[in-house]
Amino acid sequence: MITTSAVSALEEICNEIGEFGEPANPALGEMLRKAYQVLDVGGAVAGHYGQGKSLVATLTALLKNLAGTPSVVLKANQVVFSKKKAKLSEVSNLAELEKALKCMHYKRWFDGLGWVRERGLKLGEAAGLQDVDVPIEGEGLEKLRNAVAALRERGYHVVVDEFERLVEQPQSYGFRDLSHLVEEFFNLVDRWGNAAGIAIPTSLWVHFDIQIKSRIAPIYYLQQDVTPSAMKIFLERKVGRVGEPLASVEFRNPRAVMRIVAEIKAGRAPEEVVKARAQHLKNIAYMYRASVKTKEALYVAYLAAWLKQNIYATLTEVDIHKALELGKTLTGTEAVTSEPQVVELLVERRRPLMRRAPGGYVLTASAITHLRDALVGEEPQQRLMTQSGEDYFYLAIELFLV
């Protein structure tokens, strides 16, 4: 199973602040500033799995508690699944917050952030967080609205997180399908008037129409600040300077970086980290029904997208050439020998796997769907029970497929 949790992330960051004076991820301060700004007024943070939605939501709650306002992050899936009444600890991140509040490094970091002082936040003893009873009334997301209202009456600031589970398995939580969930989400935000901040996964956001989006404001998209340059600093603070080919990977997801950090600290060489992913991509490309040359060209394109950490990225001839040379070194490519050949094989076919776009080329829906189905297709939870399944899930994270 995926082992990274909010608890371990908060513990890790506490240690990093003690070592570096700030989190190892240099983008986190700016991410928190923008997240706090919107979550404080009932806005939303949106991003892909692993980009830090839960983390900035928890850090926002942590900061508000240190500033004297009791604040928690409600877990939408737990609230919807609960019956009648639940303890706050059963439906929120109360335990994580209580543990993080014992880390004095957080207060020192917050005190050093200029925007915290500018907002007039005075940090002292944390607000008392009690494991109160939370009434769970109604059906579906109505339970969430009522739980938020009850906590607001007690003086709590609330952020709602953990919508991913509802998106992945809507029927398990009482929704007919994903469309029913989206419809209920519209009713939720239409009626509660910014009563709570929301952490929204991209997997749910992409299904919203303009009417829903217009009711969720303000909103902060995490990818604005999770940049390759910041992620490179993050990686090197954790494991030291790395050589090629890992040094040129354009990381865009903190969870993906931490997975690679864990592999390197466990003794895997940086080149082996890249080679393992390249081999998975090659295996998947070779599952496509086409000639050997086309399979190999598709592998090169997948590898080029992985180096940019985005399956939807525009690939230049330089990107394709780099992937072609790396593929030869790591896993062996013999059927295709040049980037023009890769382009021709993928673009000039009856059912193209790549098409021309301004500034280069992009993979088509056929190529992306083939990869997505292989990595996170049917029964994703069962896949995660195996080592290869966990590898595939992280590969999907690295490619922006979840």
Disulfide bonds with the S-S distance in Angstrom:
Cys14-Cys103 1.99
